[in-house]
Amino acid sequence: MPQENDIRITGASENNLKKISLSVPKKKITVFTGVSGSGKSSLCLDTIAAESRRELNETFPSFVQQYLPKYGRPEVERIENLPVTIVIDQKKPAGNTRSTVGTYTDIYSLLRLLFSRVGQPFIGYSDSFSFNHPAGKCGRCDGIGTVTELDIHKLVDFDKCLNDEDVIHFPTFTTGAWRWKRYAYSGLFDLNKKIRDYSEEELNMFLYSPQIRLKNPPSNWPKSAKFEGMFPRMYRSIITTKEGKRQQKVLDTMVSTFLCPECRGTRVNERVRSCRINGKNIAEVVDMHIPEAIAFVEGISDPLAADIRRELLKRLGALREIGLGYLSLSRGTSTLSGGEAQRIKIAKYIHSALTDMAYVLDEPSVGLHPKDIDRLKKSLFRLRDHGNTILIVEHHREIIAMADHVVDMGPMAGRFGGEIMFEGDYPSLVASDTITGRMLRARSGLKENVRKPTGFFPIRGASLHNLKQVDVDLPLGVLTVVAGVAGSGKSSLMEHFQNVCREEIVSIQQKDIGINLRSTPATYLDISDAIRNLFAKANKVSNQWFSFNSKGACPACQGKGIIVSEMAFMESIETVCELCGGSRYSREALQYRYRGKTIADVMGMTVNEAAEFFAEEDFLPRLQSMQRVGLGYLHLNQAMTTLSGGELQRVKLASELGRRGSIFILDEPTSGLHLDDIRKLMILFNQMVDAGNSLFLVEHSLDVMKEADYVIEVGPGGGNLGGQLLFAGTPREMLDCEASVTRPYMQESLAGKENG
């Protein structure tokens, strides 16, 4: 029964929500379920969390508010009893080369304090141990741990003069380009003299000069410009900037990055490394995996370290408890998966003194083996029992089962969703007639007729990353699941496979597929031109009127649909363009119609709607490929930047469905998918194998493993506790493998089928 102090939402209509009203119990765990696109995130994140953050920001003085992110008022009539909300999402911490697990969790700050207090010999205070401080960082690599070296002979052709074509091999330095002019117009060099013939002074000036103002420059030299040598200019304005990332392929031909030979990747200088506690310096401690670091801290008995020791053990223990024991504190945050980043955030809050908070988690089970999920559940129970409200958007059986309260959204995706199909406890959900209830009841057994491999690819002595000389025969022509706990070496094994296999392997990761604000499903499917041509032909005008990158663009947002406000030291803020309402098109473009629809109407359709509308067009199969991977609910004009890693991965998969006889590696393809969507995806995977392809799925889902022809398990633990082959064979054979970490969970799942 609803309680008086519940969070009460009335008339929520954000995105596809159908003016829904509900009560969410406080100090309980509520899980929001439903098929992909049903409205879970619209309710939990875009309504409840967004309103809480908006109202919290309004409590600050107006001077402070100008520096805070601007949250629009969600489409909801009223929300009552709303607590302060913290969103624990899967966005990585603002990644830079200086951010590590240790710095992000503040554990490194405590270690610096510890070594400054009890380390011997005494070398200075806390800052002296920082790789971001002049006193502590390695002078050779500037505290980054790696050295980047530019091969100047691959950048500059020394057999040419500055007047020759292609003397400098980089786009913005080509002959006549503005950066080329910074050398040609300086008056310092003979433009017809080969660079190899420069005097020592000229060559030093050309290659190494710091930024200087020229005393008597030629008249065509820009008044405000400074001269700078090739090396410092490349390092300052290209190699370490966004321009360098855009030109990565060019840079890779002339730049090499390797471990700093002076600090051996530790980031700190020799003086810092000389200070030790029980024989270990701070660099050696941060390289330890979490359990080793805990043992090191426990071994410190100096009374001066008592309070720091207690706090360190608390924070390190939280990381171990949540299943991140395989990480080291020196691990760069940019190398973490979304799930790992999210669990680090949870670990930060477990011991927080704050109470009566609401924590919103978006699919915390992503990337987790059933054993890891047990640890995650314990952490979430601790967070709740501290007096907090936990709201979780989730598809995983075990996370749904831990809920005190469940809200099931549906019935389908997009405009066919946005309704509450069920509210209540987990047993009642399982007994209900919703899609989620039916799927939770319908536990599958093991696949009866597994395919026989058409051959095997032998792997011998694999030792990449944490792999320990693994020997395994990888089956071809079948559906194989590569299993194991987080950090056990699954992805390393597949990476080694790609390195040694001579055949082309289609590897579909959850990383970006070259997306930006202007890329949409329509542009990725390459159907935008065809649609624009239909409009142009029907209206007898140029097809440029129907492009938001050309004549048809909204003048206010230049066709982006949003206004991006750069916030200097904070993340940029995006707001929907008020002039076009996010449609991206100008009023002039919207006066033209095709079959009664404007270009914005058509591009605003979902893939499912577009497949019906364009049923007679020759690009229909491209839309159908998106439907086959379960993405029919996406809008044609949806910015790819709004898609999850799992959705981006399936978009990429859609473009590869026509292949025959290929080897595919997919990294956790079921992440973010409802049980019913997983069922549909498995039908597609089986069709791909039947078409002659070999599939390797790096996966944790027991539902997927039961459908596999073959399972390869790596483990038993994560990091240095993993990297061994535990099992290779059919799912049924795994039930007899005592070394398998997955076996008890598989047995439990099959037992659930009997009493489900």
N, C-alpha and C positions, 0 to 999 in steps of 0.2 A: 504493500500500500504506500502511496506517496506520503512523504513526511513534510511537515510545515517548512523546514529549512532546505528542502531540495532545490537544486537549480531548476527553475521553471522557464521553459522556452515557449513563447506563444507566437504563432503565425510566422514561422520561418520560411522564407521563399528565396533564399540565396541560390543562385545557379538553377538547378533543376528541382529544388525542393518545392513541394506542393502545399505551401501554407500550413506546415505541420506544427503541432504543439505536443510537448512531452515534458516529463519530469525526470531529472537525472539525480539519483541519490548521492549525497555528499559522503565523504570518507569511506567510499566503497570503490570497487573496480567495476567500471562499466565498459563493455566491449561493443563497438559498433561494427556490424557485419553486413554482408550483402555483396552481390556480384560487382565486378569492376564497373565504375561509372554510375552506381546506383544512388549516390548522394551521401555516402558516409563522411567523406572529407568535407563536403559542403556544409554538413551539419556540425561536425566536431571541430574542424579547423577553421573553416571560413565563416562560421557563425559564432560558436561559443568562444573559441580562443581569440578570434579577431576582435570581438566586442570587448572582451576582458582587457586585451592589450590597448585598445583604443581608449577605453575609459581610464585605464591606469595612466596612460600618457597625458590625459587631460588634467591629472592632479598635479603635474609639474608646472612650474612657472613658464610663462610664454617664451621667455628667453631660452629655457632648456628645451621646450617643445620643438623649436626650429631645428634642433640637431637630432631629433628622434624620428624614426620611420613613421610615415603617415599612413594610418589604417583607415580606410573608408568605413562608413557606417554600414554594417551588413543589413541585408533585406530581412528584417525581423520586426514584428510589432513590439515585442517586449521580452526582456530577460530579467528574471528576479533571482536574488540570492547568488549572484555570480562572484566566485572567488577570484583572487589573482591567479592568472594562468601562465604556466611555463610550458612552451612547446619544445619537446625533445624529439627533433626530427632527424633525418638521415643526412642532412647537409654537413659536409666536412667543415671543420673550423677553417677560417680564412687561411687558406694554405699558402705558406711561403717557405723558403728553404731553411729558415731559422726556427720554424715551429715543430716541436717534437711532442711525443706523448708526455714526456716529463715536464716540458714548459707549459703545455696546455692544462695539465691537471694540477699545476703548482707544486708537484712533488720535487721538481728540480730546484725550485727556490728553497724548499726545506733541506734538501741535500747540501746546497751551497752553505746554508746556515750551519748545518751539522759539521761540515768539513772546516769551516772557519772557526768553529768553537772547539772541536776536539781533535782535528787532524794535525799530524806532525810531519815535517816542521810547520810552524805557523807561517803563513805567507801573506796574510791580509784578511780583510773582512769579506762578507758574503759576495759582494760584487766582483771580487778578485777571481772567483770561480766561474764567472759567467762567460760563455762563448760569444755573448753579444756586447761585452765590455772590453775596452782596450787593454785592461790589465790581465784579462783572462784568455782572450781569443788567440788562436794561432795566427801568426803574422803572415804565413804563406797563403792560407786559404781564406783569411778574414773571418774565421769562425763558422765556415759553411761545411767543412769536412771533405769537400771535393774541390779539385782545381780544374778550371776550364782553360784550355790552351788553344789559341788561334794559330793555324798554320798560314803564315803571311804569304807564302808562295802559292797557296791555293786561292788566296783572295786577290793578290796583285800579280800581274804578269810582268816580271822584271825585265823581260826582253822587249817591252813596249814602252813608248813615251806617253805622257798624259794626253796628247792629241790623238793617239790611236784609238780605234774602236775597241771596246771590251777590254780595257786595260785593268779595270777593277771589276771583279766578278760578283757583284751584288746589285740587285735591282735599283736601289736608290743612289748607287754610285756610278751607274753607267755613264758613258761619255755624253756630256750635255745636261745630265741630271743635276739637281740642286746641290747634292752632297759632293759631286765631282767638282762643281764650281768652287767649293771651299778650298780646293787645292790648286785648280787651274787658274783661278782669279786672284790668288794670294800674292802673286809677284815674287814668290820665293823660289820658283823652279822654272827651268827652261822646258817649255812644253814639248819641244822636239828632241829632247835628250832622253835616251833610254834610262829607266830607273836604275838598272844595274851599273850605269856609269856615273851616278850621283857621287859627289864627294862624301866623306864620312859625316861631315857637318850637315849636308843636305839630307842624307839618308836618315840621320837621327831626327832631324826636324820633321821629315815626312812621316816617319814611323812612330816616334815616341814623344813628340812635343806635348806637354800639358796645355790646357787652354790658355792662350795668351792673346793680348790685343796687339795687332800689327801697328808699328809706328808710322810708316808712310805707305799705306796700302794703295794699289791702283784705284782708279776712279770707279771701276765696276765692282769693287768689293763692297758688300753691304755694310752700312755704317755701324750697326749694332753687333755684327758678327765677331766671333773669336776664332782664331785658328787653333786646330787641335790635330795631333798626329793620328795615324790610322789605328794603332793599337788602342789608345785610350778612348777614341771615338767609338770603335766597334764594341768595346766592353761596356761603355757607359750608355750608348743610345740604341744598340742593337741586341747584343747577346743577352742582356739581362732584362729586356723589355718585351712588351706585347708585340712590337714589330718583329722581334726575333722569333717569337712563337709563330707568327703568321708566315714567316719565311724559314720555318724549321728545316724543311728539306734541303734548302740551299745551304743553311748554316751547317747541317750535318756533314757536308762534304769538306768543310774546312775547319771544323772545331772538334776537339776531342775532350771528353770529361773523364777524370780518373780520380781515385782516392788520393787525398793530399799526402805526399811522401813525408812531410815534416811531422804532422800530428797523427798520421795513419788513420785519418777519418774521425778522430776523437773530438775535433773542433777546438780543443783547448791547448795552451802552450805547455812547454816542458816544465815550467815553474809550477803550474797547476797540477801537472801529473806527478810532481815530486812529493806532494802532500798526501799522506796515506792514513787510513784508519784500519787497523788489523790487517795491514799488508795490501789494502786495496785503495786505489785512487778514485776520484769521482767519475772519471771516464770509464773505468772498469765496472763500476757499479751501475751506471746507466745502460751499459751494454748487456747486463744480466737480464734473464727473463724474470718476471715478477716473483715467482716463488723463491728464486735465488736471492733476489734483492731483499725479500722479507727475511730470509735466513741471515743475511749480512747485517741487517738492522737489529735483529733480535740478539746478535752476538756482541752488540756494543753495550758495555757496562758502565762507562764513565758517567758519574752523576750529573755532569754538566749537560749531557745529551738527553736526560730523562724526558723532558717535555716534548722535544723534537722527535725523539724515538717513538713516543706514544702516537703523535699525529701522523708520522710516516707510516707506521704499521696500520693505522686506521684506513688511510687512503690506498695504500698498496693492497690491503686486504679486500677492499671494495672491488678493485679491479680483478683480483683473483676469484672472488665470489661470483662475479657476473660472467666468468668464463673467458677473461682476457689475459689469463696467466701466461699465455704463449708470447705476448708482446714484450718488447723491451722499452725502457724509458727513452732510449735514443732513437726510436723509430719515428721517422718523419710523418707528420699528420697528413701530408699530401698522399702518402702511400696507403692510408687506411681505406677500407671499404665503407660504404654508407652505414652499414649495420654496426661495424666496429666503432665508428665515430659516435653513433647514437648510444651504444652501450657505455662508452667512456663518459658521456654526458650523464647517463643514469647513475653511474658510479659516483660522480661528483655530488649528486643530490642526496644519495642514500644517507649520508651522515650530516646533512644540513640541519641546523637548529630550527629552520622555518617549519611551521605547521599550518594547517588549514589552507594549504595551497591546492591548486588543481594542476596536475601534470598531464599533458596531452602527448601521446606517443603514436607515431605513424608506422605501423607494421614492424614492431620491434623483433619479430621472429625471423626477419630476412637474414639469410646467410647462416642460420643456426641449425645444427644437428639436434636431434631430440635430447641428447645428453646436455647440450648447452642450454636448451630451453628450460630444463629443470632448474639450472642455476639462475636463469633470467627470472623465472617465476618467483623464486625465493627473494630476489632483490625487489621485485615489484610488490610482493606482500609486505616487505619491510617498509617500503615507501608508504603504502596504504596504512599500515598499523601505527605509523608515526602521526597519524591524524590527517592524512591528505586524501584528496579525491583523484582517482586515476581514470583517465579516459583513453581508450585504446582503439585505434582503427586497425582491424586485424582479420585475417582469413584462416589462420592456423588452428587446427582442432584443439590443441592443448592450451593455447592462450584463450580461446573462447571458453573452454571448459573451466578455467580458473575464475571466470567472471562472477561477481555477485549479482550483476544485472546485465542483460543483453538487449541491445536495440538492433533489430534486423531491418535493413533498408531494401527497397525494391519497388516493384517486382523485378524490373529489368534495368537496363542502363539508359543514360541520357534522358530524353523526354519521356521515356517509358518507365523511369524510376522516380526517385524523390518522394516516396511514400513510406510510412512506417508499417512494415508487415507484421512485426511482432515486438512486444516488450515483455520482459519477465526474466526468470532464472534459466540456467542452462538446461536442466532436465525438461523444462516445459518447451524450450526451443527445439530440443531433439525430438520431442513428441509432436511438434507442430507440423503443419502442411506447407510451410514455406520452402523455397528452393534450398535454403541453408539447412533447415530441419531435415529435409529428405536426404541431402547429401551427407549430413552427419550420421544419419541412421544407416545409410547404404555403404557400409565398409566393405571394400573389395577383398577377395582372397588373392592368392598368388596366381600369376598367369599360368594357365594349364599347359599350353603348347608353345614353349619357347623356341625361337628360331635357332638353328645351328649356324655358327659362324662360317663364312665362306673362306676364311683364312685368318691368319694372325700376324700382327706386326710385333716383332720381338724388341723389347726394351731391356738393355743390359747395363748394369752398374750406374743407374741414374743417380746423380748426386747434386742436382741443381737445388739451390737454397737449402732447405732442411732435409732433403731426400737422402737416405742412408744406403747408397749402393743398391737401389731397387732393381730387381729383375722381375719382369712380368710380360706376358704375352697379351697384347691388346687385340680383342676380337674385331673382325671386320664383317660388314654386312648385317649387323644386328644393332639393337638398341641397348646401349651400355650405360649404366649409371656409375659415376665415380663418387664414392661416398667417404665420409669421415668427419670428425669434429672440426670446428673452425680452426684454421691454421695448421691442419694435419699434413698438408702437402698435396692436396688434390689438384689445385691449379698449377703447382710446380711440376707435377707429373705430366699434365697436359701440355705445359709450356715446353718441357723436355721433348715430348712427342713431336711437337711442331718443329723443334730445332733439328731433329734427326730424320724426320720423314721427308722424303724427296717429293712426294705427291703434294699437290695443292690442298691445303686444309682451310675450310671456311670456319674461322673462329669468330663467334658472335658473342662479344662481351657486353656488359651493361654500361660501357663507357659511352661518352658522346659520339655521335655519328656525324660530326662536322656540322653541329647545329648553331644557329644564331637566332636573333629576334625575328628575322625575316623568313626563316625556314619553317615550313608547315607540312602536314601530310600531303597536301596537294603538290607542293614543290618537290617533295622527296619522291612521290610516285610519278613525277614528270607528266602530270595531266593538266597543269595550269594553262599551258599554251593552247591545248585542245579546247578547253572550256572558253578561254578568251576568244579564240577563233569563231566559236559558235555564236557568241554575243556580237562580235564584229560583223559577221555575215548577216545576222538577223537585223542589225541596225544600220548596216552600210556605213560604218565608221572604222577608224583605225583600232586595231586590237590593243594599242597602248592605253586606251581609255579604261581597259579592264585589268590593268596591272597596278598594284599598289607600289611598284617600284618605278613607275613611269608617270604618264599623264594623269592616270586615275587616282594618284595618291592624295590622301587628305593633306591639305596644306599645313595644318597645325602640327601633326605628328610625323609628316613625311612618309606615311604608309606603314608605320610601326604599330599603330593601334594603341600605343601607350606613350606617355611622356616620361622619359628617364631623367631624373634629377641627380646629378653627381653630388656626393656629400663629402668630398675630399677624404678625410680620414675614416669615414664610415662607409658601409655598403651603400651603393646607389639605391634610390627609391623609385619605384615604378607606379604610375597612376594611369588609369584609363583615360584616353583622350576624350575631352568633353565635346569637341566639335563633331567627331565622327562616331562617338560612342563605342570606340574600339573596333569598328568595322574596317578601318584602314582606308576607306575610299572617300573621294570628294563628292560633294552634292551633284556636280556635273556628271560624274560617272554613274551615279545612282539613278539618273533620269532614263537610262536605257534598260530595256527588259528583254529577256529570252523566255519564251513560254510562260509569261506572266511574272517572272522572277527577276529581281535585280542581281547584279554580280555579287553583292554582299549577301543576299538571300541564299544564293547557290553555294558560295564559299562558307556560309554559316551552317550548311547541312552537315549531318553526320555522314560517315562513310556508308552506313546502311541506307540512309535516305538518298544519298547520291547514287548508289547502285541501282535504286529503284527509278530515280529520275532520269538517269542516263543509260537505261537498260538496252537501248538500241545502238549505243556508241561503241567504237572499237577499243576504247580504253577501259571498258567494263572489267576485263580480267584483272587489271591492276587493283581496282577497288575490291574485287572478290578475294584477292590475295590478302588484303588487310582483314577482311571478314574471317578468312580461314585461320588467321593467327589470333582471333578474338578481339580485334581492335575496331570493330564496326561502330562503336560508340564515339570514337574520336571525330572532331569536326575538321572539315577540310582546311579551315583557316586557323586552326589551333596552333599557337606558337610551340615549336618543338621544345623550347626551353621549359615548358610547363609539364612535360612528360616525365614520368619516373624512369629509373634505369631499366626496369623490366619492360616498360612500354617501348622505350627506345630500342631495346634489344629485339622485341617482336616486330617493330617496324622494319628493322634491318633484315630479320628473318623473312618477312613478306617479300622482299626483293630478291630472295635467293631460292624461292620455292620451285622454280623451274628446273633446278639442277638434277642430274641423274649420275649415279656412280661416284658421288663426292663424299668426302669425309667432313662431318660437321662436329665442332666442339661448341657447346652452349653452356654458359656460366649461369647457373641457377635460373633457368627459364621460367619457373613457376612463381618467382618472387612477385608479390603483389596480386596474386590471382586467387579468386574464390574457388572453392572446391569444384563447382560446376564448370568454371572456366578451365581448370586443370584437366578435367575429364575431356573437354573439347580439344585442348591442346595435345593430349595424348593420342587422340584419334588422328590428328595431323601428323604427329611424329611417327606413328605406325605407318601412315600412308607414305611418308618420306622414305622409311626403311624398305617398304614394299617396292618402292620405285628404284631400289638398288643403291641407296645411300647408307653410309655408316654413321651412326649418331653416338656421340659421347656427351652425356649430360652430367655436369658437375652439380650435384643435387642432394638435398637433404630430405625431401618429401618422401615419406613412407609409401604414400599412394602411388608415386612415380616408380619407386623401387619395385613394388609388387607387380608393376606392369612391364618391368625390364626383362630383356632376354639374358642379361649378364650384369653382374655387379663386381666392381673392383673397389675394395675398401683400404684406405690408408690411415695410419694412426700410430699408436693408440691415442696420444694426446696432441696438443698443438705445439708449434715451435720446435724446440730441440727435443721435446717429448714425443714428437711424431716422426713422419718421414719413413715409416716402415710399411711394407705390404702386409696387411692383416688377412686379406681374403681375395680370391678371384674365382668366380664361378657363377652358377645360376642362383637366383634368389632362394630357391628351395634348399640348395646345398649350403647356403649361408646359415640356415637354421641349425646346422650341425657343427658350425665353426665356433669353438670356444673362445678363440682370440678376437672375434668380432665385437666391437663396441656397439654396433647397430643391432645385433641379433636380439637382445632382450626387448628392445623397443618394437622390432618387427613381430616378435612372438606376442607381445601385449596387444599390438594392433590386430593381429589375426584372432586373438582371443576375444577382442572387442567385437569382431564380426559374428562370433558365435552367440554372444549375449546381446548384440545390438539389435 
